[in-house]
Amino acid sequence: MRPSASPWFETWAEQGFTDQSLRQVVRVHTGGTQVRIRLSNAYGDTPLCLTGASIGHTAGAAAVQTGTMRTLHFDGSPSTIIPAKGRAVSDPVTLPTVPLDQLTVTLYFREATGPATYHQLSMTTAYRAAGDHHRDPTATAYTDTVQPAYGSWYYLEGVETTGPHPVPHAVVTFGDSITDGFGATIDGHDRYPDHLAHRLLAAGRPRPVLNAGIGSNKLLTDSPLGGDAGVARFTRDVLDQPRVGTVLVLIGINDIQQTNDPTTGRPDDSPAVTARQLIDGHRALIRAAHTCGVRIVGATLTPYRGAEGWTAAGEMIRSRVNQWISTSGSYDAVIDFAHALDRQGTGRIHENLHIGDHLHPNPAGYRAMSDAIDLAVLKQ
């Protein structure tokens, strides 16, 4: 999640919500008999007053399947106040789910929220209605959607499923926009973590695959566009998640290609960091994961020759970092995403695998990344 300043594009986060219902669709990767949600006010400067909330099976767009809507409670109350910088977890409700079910979460805010804590790039459509429609299963009132259609998630930090059997340990994918899924299909669930969840299910071992990617995120440096640095948010976004077993790390390309030039707001032509600094940042993630008993898998930084931020010096840094990831033995295992997108070793993503910017994979590229993952490295 990120604060509401300096977005890529205009969202609802700047003005927040007043006497409005917010409807968001998520997909779960494991089934169960009960669900609950986690909400975050991490970047709020004032308490957040939630008037009401519900969850149910998605019927398409903003509609909820008849008979599946459940009112959510927080410590027994249908409303709650989330402190500034705080979070809230709902009470569990009975709602049977199976892997890959889509669930609709609706939040109603009677009082003005102020600027919203949000995740800017959801690649999923969010819906808004005037007034209180958090118990309305129809889509009629939800006439407003996020523009443009990259989508965002507001306040919603997670959806948890539980059942009679223990939920398998989660896989957390950690990184920047390539993990977040920029270039994937809106509402298409074809980011590389989505494909990975499909592969695990097809292999008979479904596991939660949590997407902790943030567009423009850097490993070492906070930024207005990319939010908290990877080394700063790793504990919150990975290690504090429920039942984490493995984390898959793909981060660092923005440290190399973006310098946050204060005069232009655009990348300039000099590398922002050294290879040694990036390697030290990766080492910090590895130490943190191992301290918590979490398996950590490193992925090689993907090619970006031809992208706006590419330089020969930056390419040398990428090569040195990738050599360390591949050969140092510091990670518990390694996935070669660079090779998956550039099998000829040209330093460019194959023309059929990116969206035209030579940086972000397209849906075929994301599938190629997922296919490069040996499921055996994602041990329980």
N, C-alpha and C positions, 0 to 999 in steps of 0.2 A: 504494500500500500504506500501511498505517498500523500504529502500535503497538497493543497489545491493551487499552489502557485505555479506559474509558467508551464501550462500544459502544452502538449503538442497541438491540441485543438480544443475548441470550446466544449465544455461538458456541463453537467448539472452541478458539479462540485462547487463552483465558485459561489453561486447563490444559495445552494443548499435546498432544503425542502420546507414548505409551510402549508399545513392543511393539504397534504398530498400523500398519495399511496404510491409506493415504489415496488415494482414487481421484477424479480430477477430469476433467471433460469440457470440451474447448475446440473451437472451430471455426476452420479456416484459410480464408483468402480467396484464396490463390493455390496452385496445385499445384506438384509437384516430384517428385524421386526420393528425396530424403533429408530427414530432420528432425533437429532437436536442440532441447533445452529450456534455458531459463535459470531459475535458482533464486535467490531473494534471502533473505538473513538481515539485511536492512537495519536492523531494529529489535531484533535479538537482542543481548543483553548477554554471551552466551557462544557458543562455537563450536557449530555445528549438525552433528550426526553423521547422515548419511543412509546407511542400510545397503544399500538397493537401490532401483532405479527401473526402470520399463518404460513403453513407449508402444505403442499399437496402435489400430486402427480401432474406433470405438464400434459395439456391436451393439444398443444400447438400454439405458437405465438404466446399471447398473454393469457390464454385460457387455462383453467385447471379442470382436471377430470372430475366429473360428477361423483360425489360421495367420498372423495379422497382428501378434501381440505380439512386440516387440523389447526385449531387455534393453539398458538405457542404461549407458554407461560414462563415466567422468570421468578424462581423461588415462590411459585404458586400464584403469582400475579400476572394478569394479561398485559401489564405495562411495566416499564422499567426505566430507570435513569442510569446512564452509563457515565461514570466520572470522566472529566477531561484526562486524556492519555490512557484511559482504562479500556476494559473489555467486559463483555457479558456473555454468559452461556445459558441457553434456554434449558428448561426441563425437558427430558425425553418424552416424546409422544409416540404412540403406536401407529406405525405406518409401514407396512411391509414393502420391501424393495428388493430388486434383483440387480446384478451388475449391469451398468450402463443405463439404468433408469434415469430419466430427467425429472427433476423436482423444481417446483416453482415456490420461491420464497417471497412473501409480500410483507412490506414494512409500512406502517402508517405513522406519520408525524403530524400531530395537530399543531404543536408549537414550532416556531422557526428554529431550524437546526443550526444556522450559520454555515460557513464553508464546511464541506463534507470530507471526511477521511474516505479515500477511494482508491481503487486500482484502475488506472487509466485505460489499459488496453486489455479488454476481456475477450474480444473477438466473438462476443455474444450479445444479442440485443437485450437491452433493458427497457422497461415500460413504465410510464408514469400516468397517474390519473389525478384529477382534482377531487379533493374530499376523501372521505373514508370508504375505501373499497377493498380493504384487506381481507374481508370475508366474502367477496363477490367472486364466484368462480368464472364468470364470463369475462370476455375481453373487451366488452363494449365501451367501458369507461376509459380504457387504457389506450388513448389516442396519440400519446406523445412517446417518441422513442429518441434515444441518443443520436445526435447527428455530429459528424458523419458516422457511418455505420461500423466503426471499429468497436464500439461498445465500451462500457465501463461497468465495474461493480462498485457499489457504494455500501460502506459499513460492513458488508458481509465478508467475514474472514474464513469461514469454513462451514461445511455440513458434515456431521458425523453419523454413521450408521452403526447400530449394534444389534446383536441377536443372541440366540442360544449358544452359538459357538464363538470362540475368540476371533476377532478380526485379524487377518494377517498383518504383519508389519508393513508399514507404508514405504514406498519409494518416493523420495522428494527430488524433483528436478529443479536445480538451482541455477539461475543465470540471468541473462538480459533478454532483449526482444526476440532472440532466436529461440529461447525457451518459452517466452511469453506467447509467441506464435504470430508475430507480425508477418503478414503475407499468407496466412492460412485463410480458409473459407469462413465467412461470417456464419455462425451457428452450425458450422460443418464438422466440428470436433475432429479436425485433421492436423493439429499441431503434433510435433513428435511425441510429447508425453501422451496425447490421446491415442496415437498409434501403438505406443508401448503398452498402454492399458489393454487395448484390443489383443495384442500378441500374448500377454500374460493370461488373459481369459481363454484364448484359443488353445493355449498350452495346458489348460486345466489347473492353473494356479493364479486365480484372480487376486490382485492386490490393489490397495489404494495407490494411485499415482498422483501425487500432489504437485501442482505447478507453482513453483516459487520464482518464476521469471518475472522481471520488471523491465519494460522497455527502456533503453538508454542507460541501464544500470551499469555502474563501474565497480570493479573489485575494490579499489583503494580509496576512492574519493566520492564524497557526497556531491550531488548536483541537483539543480532545480528541476531538470527534466527526468533524471534517473533515480531520484530519491536517495535514501541512505545507502552508503557504500556497502558492498557485499560483505566485507569483513565486519562491519558494524551490525548488519541485520541478520547475519547467519544464525545466531542463537535464536532470535525471535521467530524467524521465518522457517527454520529447519528444525533445530534441536528441541524447540518448545512444542512442536506438533505432536499429536498423539501417536504413540507406538511407531516411531520412526525406526526403520531397520537399515535402510540404505539411502545415501544421498548421491546424486549424479551431478557433477559440477561442470558447467560450461560457462566461463566468464573471463573477461579480460580484453576482449577486442575493442570495447569502447574506451578503455584506459589508453589503448594504443592510438586509436584513430580520432578521438575527440579531446579537445583541450579547453573547451568552454571559454573561448576568446571573449572577454567581457565587452569588447567594442562591436563585435559582429554577431555574437551568439552562435557562430558557426565554427567547425573545425578548421585549424590552420594546418600548415604543412610540416609541423615538427612533432615528433613523438612526445607524448605527455609523460611517459614513465620509462624506466629501464627494465630490461628483462629480469634483472636481479630483484627489483622491487616487486614485480608481478609474481615471481617465484616465491618470494617471502610471504606475499599475501596468500598464495595457495597453501603454503606451509601452515599458516595460521588457521585456515579452514580445516586442514587435516588434523592438527593438534586438537582443535575444539571438538571435532567429530569423535576422535578416538577417546578423548576424555569422557565422553558420554556413551561409549560403547557402540557407536554408530559406524557402520561400514561406509567408506567414502570412495567413490569411483570418479576418476578424472577423465575429462574429454578434451581432445585436442581442439585448439581454437580454429574455427573454420576460415576458409580463404575469403579474401575481400579485394583482391586486385581488380581494378576497374571501378571500385566504389569511390565516392567523392572524397573520403578521408584517407585513401590509400597513399602511402609513400614507401620508397625503397627502404628507408630507415625503419619504418614501422614494420615492414615485412620481415626484416631481419630479426626484430624483437619477437614477432609471432613465431618465427622458425625456432629461435632459441628456447622460448617458453614451451613450445610443443616438443622439442627434443627432451627437455627436462621432464615434462609430463609423461612421455613415452618410455624413458629409459632410467629414471632415477629410482624407481621402486617406492617412491614416497606414497603414492596412492595405492589403495588395496587392489585396484584393477584399473585398466585404461580402456576407453572406447575411442576409436579413431574416426571422429566425425569429419575431420579435414579430408581424409581419404574417401569417406562415403560421398562427399559432395564434389570431389576433385580426384577421380581415380587415376588420371594421367599425371598428377603432380605439377600442374601448370601454375598453381597459385591462384587460380580463378575457380569459382563455382561453375560447374557445367551449365551451359546456356539453357538447358531444359529443366534446370533445378533451382533457378532463382526468379524473383519477381520482376527483374529488369534493372535492379539497382546494384547487382553484383555483391550484395551483402546479405539479404534476407532470402531464405529458401522459400519456394512456393510449395503447395501441397505435395507435389511429387518429391521435392527435396526433403520435406519433413518425413515423408515415408522412408526415404533412403536413409535418413539418420536413424530412425527407429529400427530399420532392418539391420543396421550395423551393430546393434546392441546384442551381445551374447547374453541371453537370459540367465545363464549360469553365474554371471558376475553379480547378479542381484540376489544374493543369497539371503534367506530369512535370517 
